[in-house]
Amino acid sequence: MFSTVQFATLSVLGVALFSSLADSKENLTMVMVLSEPYLMLREEDGHLGGTSQYEGFSVDLAKVLDKLLGKNLIIRAVTNYGKYNETTGRWSGMVGELIEGTADMAIADLTITDEREEVIDFSVPFMQGGITILYKRQTESAYPPDIFSFLDPFTTDVWVVIIACYIVLTILYLITKHIRMKTSKPEQNNETSFSLHLLTITSVVFTIFLACIYTAQLAPFLVVPTYDLPADSAEDLARQNKIKYGMVRSGSTETFFRESHFDTYQQMWWTMSQNYELFTNSNKEGVDRVQRGNGRYAFLMESNSANYLTERKCDLKTSGHGLLNKINYGIGLPLNSENRKSINQALLKLEAEGTMKHLVMKWWKQKRGGGACLMDMEMGGASLQLSLKNIAGIFLLLLICLIFIILVFGLEWLRSYRQAQDQPSTTEQ
């Protein structure tokens, strides 16, 4: 009896000890900022709240790190990345949380800068990027279509030569017909000569070849075009004054332009610093301003966020002249954090296994409408349906020809009517 009780007691104690060890898993508070696609609220309704209410690249990365580190990671959203207040001498946002010890790490598109590295530690970079120019594509709403766009496949001199050729063919036909009628006997007038047959065949063959060439060239000109921003690089923006440009205030992008020693960037910073309204409080505000600006406002932002937008908003495009600089994103940690080494090892392992590439593909190219603009990017522009405005010119020419034919018909009818009126008087005489 004693041995049975002892065995049962030891079993209970074992289970209790195991449960205690499982529950004693260390909790780490992780701060993030709501920013697509790093941290987003779930689209589904009825969630329970807490960590389960979020999804995104940073959330998936946190879950993977949770397994590798053996920690219990708790996600908490904060308002901003971290701004330094010169008046109080304190940092806000994620950087401030790490400095004050209220958070153990920060996972977001947090740029590694010299200023931030003085107050917090960073892991090895988990993503690279740079500053790019985001602007809105311009279509026919900004550039009225040419109603005679169907004439664009040929240049003006080609059209002149074509018209001249048909005039010559017509003259040759009339001359040949006239000579035939003058030199032939009355009973032969209804017969067509070999020369007229040859002229007709030549005209038809010429017209067929011309139509084939014209049709082959016509399609690209009848696609409703998209016009890129006239200023597609930093140098272009700095040299002009029609297109305004700005960025998020008090962010790493502002720091880059403010501290840059490159002449072009210094000129751009001077222009922006003279007008406080060019700055925005967030990327979302800047993107909304680009879409409303109809080509009159460009937004300077980090390329990874811009690429996420251009995958889903087909009216937006980034600069085709590369990145303005190179930046690295790292996980923020308190100074001298004991978790830094293990996090670095975990990130290097995830990179080697391809997990980071998979997460980027998932949240940039697939989830939340990713790939919506893939066809547009491959074609290099928008292939929109033609409207009447684009081909109205050909109907206008048809209308002019019909009016001319009606006038000619009226003149012929009037001539015939007068001849009929004169015929009785001539018969009486």
Secondary structure, 3 states (H helix, E strand, C coil): CHHHHHHHHHHHHHHHHHHHHHHCCCEEEEEEECECCCEEECCCCCCCCHHHHEECHHHHHHHHHHHHHCCEEEEEEECCCCCEECCCCEECHHHHHHHHCCCCEECCCCECCHHHHCCCEECCCCEEECEEEEEECECCCCCCCCCCHHHCCCCHHHHHHHHHHHHHHHHHHHHHHHHHHHHCCHHHCCCCCHHHHHHHHHHHHHHHHHHHHHHHHHHHHHCCCCECCCCCCHHHHHHCCCCEEECECCCHHHHHHHHCCCHHHHHHHHHHHCCHHHCECCHHHHHHHHHHHCCCEEEEEEHHHHHHHHCCCCCEEECCCCCCCCEEECCEECCCCCCHHHHHHHHHHHHHHCHHHHHHHHHHHHCCCCCCCHHHHHHCCCCCCCCHHHHHHHHHHHHHHHHHHHHHHHHHHHHHHHHHHHHHHHHHC
